[in-house]
Amino acid sequence: MPSRPRSTSRAGRGPSRLARERELAAQAQAVRLPAQVDVVVVGGGASGLAAAITAAEAGARVVVVERALECGRSILATGGGRCNLANADLAAERYRHPGFVSAVCGKRFLEDVLGFFSACGLAVAEEEGGRLYPVTREASSVREVLVARARRTHVTLACGREVAGVSRTSRGFDLELVPTFEGAQRETLGARAVVIATGGGESSLARGLDLPLVDARPVLCPLACEGLDFPALDGRRTRVAATLVRNGSTIACEAGELLFRPYGISGIVSFDLSRNALPGDRLALDLLPEVDAGIARELTMRGGTVGLLDDAVAAQLGKLNGTAEDVVAHAKAVELLVTGIADEKRAQVTAGGVDVSALDALTLACPSVPGVFACGEVVDVDGACGGFNLAWAWKSGMVAGTAAARLAERR
């Protein structure tokens, strides 16, 4: 008797999303967990997979507990679906708490990240600004090589489960797991060491262990501003030099592409400034950063603003100024008022998390709770656009995973 065809979303296009979720739920339910392992990694995203792989390769028995039905889903949305996995210039100064980042990542930060992916079998290519991508330019390639390497090292991927509670034992910890899909029972998993890699936002596990937390907040996102007719400029792009000012003091400077939106500004410059911007800050924009003011004035006298400014931008500034020379002068010194974050849902990263003062920079261990480690976005470290945040995820995961395996071996 012929088998029934699998449900498809469209003919010839593979299983529907619902069918795929059912398949993944069945796979998750089929996973049998041991009573006790060396290391449990809570969170199967970028840092969690890196931690699990390095811990397993150091000889530990490892289980990854992931709420979603498959590991690495968060990786798929990074870099516009292309996964900007690192940057060729991983300067610690591009991160919050640069001294801590430098101590964690060491002098071989980039070499360690590239070596990690080389061992995964992933080829990497460099683009403008030092941004590093898989040569396929597909985030799925990164996820797939990580999951494959985790399985090769015998990491158990316990998907569709979340940690409802954790208690200390003579052997380390007992974690109470609850399923996120129907038809499964609660489970208890013992571990000698626990790595928290739950990503950005509120970490109930970290809070339950009484780790000091910095309030979470969205960063790398658009900024709502006042000062121009933004709806009239919607969709226009320009290169700028931007200075964020608070109470007369410069807070941050960025240069690059800016995108005007109806609410204010977006683009890389906006995203990087959002890491420090607060409502009430002033934003000074030079819309002609590559042209000296004197030369711009001379060029305007010869041909107006046509050869210098986008026509919509020139028209907008023209409403506020008289002559073309005045328009160009204004373009060199546009001032905006920051009113807040424009769209928190579009934030690429969440700042805040476990306070870095609560962690050992050499191991990412929590001295106040021996046997617990933290890595990735759950730690109060965030970086600029361009691959810095994923690079931190990989490297911090490697550091925490290695240290957790060593501790488990001693217990």
N, C-alpha and C positions, 0 to 999 in steps of 0.2 A: 504493500500500500504506500503510495507516495507521501512524503512528508509535507506538512502544510508550509506554505511560504511564510517567511518572516514579515512582520508588519513593516511597511515602509511609508515614509512621509510623502515621497513621490516615486513613481515607478523608476526603478534602477538606481535610486539614490541612497540605498541603505536603510537601516532601521530608523523608525521615528524616534523622537526624543523620549517619548513615554516608554517605548519598547526598550530603548537603551538604558533608561533608568531602572526598569524592572530587571534587566540583565545584570546590571551592576549591583542591585540589591541582592540578587541571588548569589552573586560572587562574594559579596561581603558576608552574607549569612553563612556561606560555606567555610569561611576562615575559622579555624579552631585555634584558640589561644592557649598557650601553656599557662600553668599556674604561676610560674616565676620566671623572670628573665633578668638580664643584666641591666639593660637600658630601655626605658620607655621614652619615646619622643612624642610629645603631644603637639600635633600639628604636622600635616604632610604637605606644606607649601615649599617654597624655595629653601629657606633655612632649615626646615625640618628634614627634608630629604638629604641635604648636605650633611646634617648632623648624623642622621641614621647611617648613611653610607660610610662615613669616616669611623663611626663607632664600631660598625660591623667589621670593617677592614682592620680595625685594631684588635679584633678577636672577641668582641662582645656579642651576646645574643640580644637582638634588637627587635622591638615592636614599635611601629608608628601607629598612633591613634589619630585618625582623621575624621572629622565630622561629616565631610562630603562623602559621596559614594566612590570617589576616586581621588588619588593624590595628585597634587600639582595643578589643580584647576586654576588657581590664582595666577599661575605662570602664564597661562594662555592669553590673558588680557594685557600683558605687559608690552610696552613698546609698540602700541597700536597693533598687537597681534604678531609682532616680529621679534619681541624679546630683546630689548637693549640690555644685555646681561652684564656689562661692565663698561669701564672707560679706560682708555690707554693711559690716562694720567689720574690715578687714584690718590690725589693729594688729600691728606687728612683735613686740611683747611676747608674742604668743600663739605664737611660734615658738622653737625652739631656735636659739641664735646670733642674737638679734634685731638686733644691729648689722650683721651680715653681710646678713641678709634685707632690712633697711632700705636698705642700700647697693645691693643688687641690684635691688630692686623700685621704689625711688624714691617720690616723693610721690604719684604717680598710679597706684599699684598697682591699686586697684579700677577706676578709669576705664579703664586699659589692658586689663584682663581683660574688662570689659563691652564695650569697643569692639571687641575681638577677636571676641567672639561675635556682636555686632551685624553685623560684616562677614561672618560666616558665615551670617547670616540666622536666628539663633536668638533667640527672645524669652525673657526671664528674669522670674521672679516671686520675691518675697521672702516667707519664712515666719518663724515664731517664732524668735527668737534671731539674726535677720539672715541666716538660711540662704537661699541663692539657688539656685533650681532652674530647669530649662527649664519653660516654661508647660505643656508636655505631661506633666510629671512622669515622663518616660521617659528613661532613660539612653541608649537607642538613638537618640533624637533628637540628642543631643550627638555621639555617635560618627558618625552619618550625615552631619551637616553638616560635621564636620571632614574626613572622608574625601572628601566631595564637593569641598570647597574645595582640598584637597591635589591632587586630580585636575585641577581647573580651572587650577591654577598649574603643571601639568605635572610634578608630583612623581612619580617612579617608585616604586611600592610593591612592593618585592621581598620578598614574604612567603614563609614556609616555608624560611627561610634563617637561619643563625646564623654569627657570626664565629668562625672557628677560630684565626685568627692575624692579626697586623698587623705590617708592617715599614715602616720609613721609606725613602723614595726621594727623588730629586732634585726630584720634583714634589709631594711630600707624603707619601702613604702608599699602600701596597698592602694590601688586606684580602682574606684568604682566606675564602671563603664555602663552607659545606657545607650541603646540603639537609636539611630535617627531614622530607621525604616521599620515598617510593620513586620510582625511575626518573629521578633527576636527577643531574647531575654537579657536581663542585666548580667554583667560579668564582673568578676574581680580579678585584677591582674597585679601581681607582685613585681617590684623592680628594686634593684639595688641603687639605681640612679634615675632621675627624671630630668629630661630636657624640655623646657617650655619654649615652644616655637609656634605659638598660636596666632601670630600676625598682629596687625594693628588693632586699635580699639580696646575696649574694656576686656581685661583678662581675669575672668572669675577664678581661674586656677591660681594665678599670681596673688590675687587679693586674698584667696582662701589660705594661702601660705604666709600671709602677713608680710609680703614683700612691699617695700615702699614704692608707690606709684606716682608718676607725674601725669596730670590730667591729659587725656587724649584730645587731639585736635587735628582737623584735616589740614594738610599742606600739599604743595605742588598742585595748585588749583587756580581757577580764574579769580580775579578780584573785581568787586563792585566798586565803581568810582563815580565821582561827579567832576564836572569841569568842562565837558564837551557834549555836543549833541551826539551821543554814542549810537542811537538807532540809525542816524544818517551815515555813520561810518561802518556799519555792520559788515563784516567780512573783509574789510580792507587790512592788508598786511604791510608792515614797514619795519625796517631795522631801526633800533633805537639804542641810546645809552640812557639808562634809568638810574635815578638816585632816590632812595627811600629816606625821608627825613622825619624825625620825631622831635618836637620841641627844639628845633633849630640844630639838632645834631644828626649827622649822617649815620644811618643804621645799616644800610646795605647798598651796593652798587652792582648792577647787572647790565650786560649788553647782549643784543641778539634780536631775534624776530619777535615782534609784538603783533597780536591780532586784536582788532577792535571788535567788540560784541555789543549788543544793545544795552547791556548792563554795565559795561566797562571794558576791561582788557583780559585777554587770554594769551596763550602762547608761552614759549619757554621762559621769557623774561618775567611774565606774570607769575608763572609757577614757582620760579626760584625766589622771587620777592615774597611770595605768600608764606614762606617759611618764617619770615620775620615781621610781616606787615600786621598792623593793628588798626582798627577803626580810628579815624582821626589823624592818621599819618598823612604826610604830604608826599606826592610823587612827582619829581621833576624829570621831564622827558626831553631829550634832544632827538628830534625826528630827523636830523641830518648829521649823525655822528661821524660820518666819513668825509664831511665837507667843512672846512674852516669857515667861521662866520664871515670873515672878510671876503673870501673867495665866493661864498654863497651870495653875498650882497652884489658883487661885481657881475656874477652870472645872471642874477635876477634883473639887473639893469639892461642886460643884452637880450634876454629871452623870457623874462617873466619867471613864473614858477614851474612852467611845463617840464623843464629838464631837471627839476629838483624834487618836486613833491608829487605824490599821488593826487589826481585831480579832485577826488572827494575830500581828501585831507586839506588841500589848498582851499577848496570852496568853504569848508567848515571854518578854517582859520580866517578866511577872508571876511566872514560875517562879523568877526571880532576886531578886524584891523582895517586900515585904509588902503595903503599902497601895497604893491607886491613885495617891496622891500620890508614893509612892516610884517607881512605874512611870514616871510622867511625868518625874520628876527624872532617872531613868536615861535616858529617851528623849532628854533634852537633852545627854547626855554618854556615849554608847555608845563603848566602845573595842574595836577589833579589832586582831588581829595579822596583818600581811601575810605570807603564806608563799611567794608567787611568782605567776607568770603562770598563769592557770587553763587557757587553751586557746590555744596559739600559732597554731593553724590559723585561729582566728577574728580574729586581729589584722588591723586595717584598714590598717596602715602598718608599714613596717620602718624603724626608725631606724638610724643609722650610714651608712657609705658613704664617698665621697671626702671627705677632711678639708677643711673650708672654708678652712683656712690655705693649701691648695695651689692655690686658685683666685683669679683676679682678679675682684673683686666687680663691676666695671663691665661685664665681658664674659663671665664664667664660663669664661675660658680657663685652661689649665694652663700657666703660664710654664715649668715644667720640661720640658714636651713641646710645643713650639710647633706650633700647628695642631690641638690637641685641646681640646675643650670638654666640659663636663658640666652636666647639668640634671636637674631633677625629683628623684625619690626616690633616685636613685643618689648624690646629694649628702647629706652628713650634716646635713640640715635636716628637721625634722618639726614639725607644728603641732597645735593642738588640734582637737577635733571641731568640725564645723560648716562645712566647706567650705574650711578653711585649707590643707589639703594639696593639694587640686586647684588652688586658686588659685596656690600656689607652683609647681605643675607647669606651668600655662599660662604664667605670667609668666617663670619661669626659662627655659622653652623658647623664648619669644620673644627674650629677651636673648641666649641662646646662638646661636640661629639667625641673628639679625641680625649678630652679631659674626663668626660663621663665614663668612657670605657676604661680608662686607667683607674678611676676611683672604684668602679664595679669590680675590677680585678683584685683590688686590695681588700674588699669587704668579705 
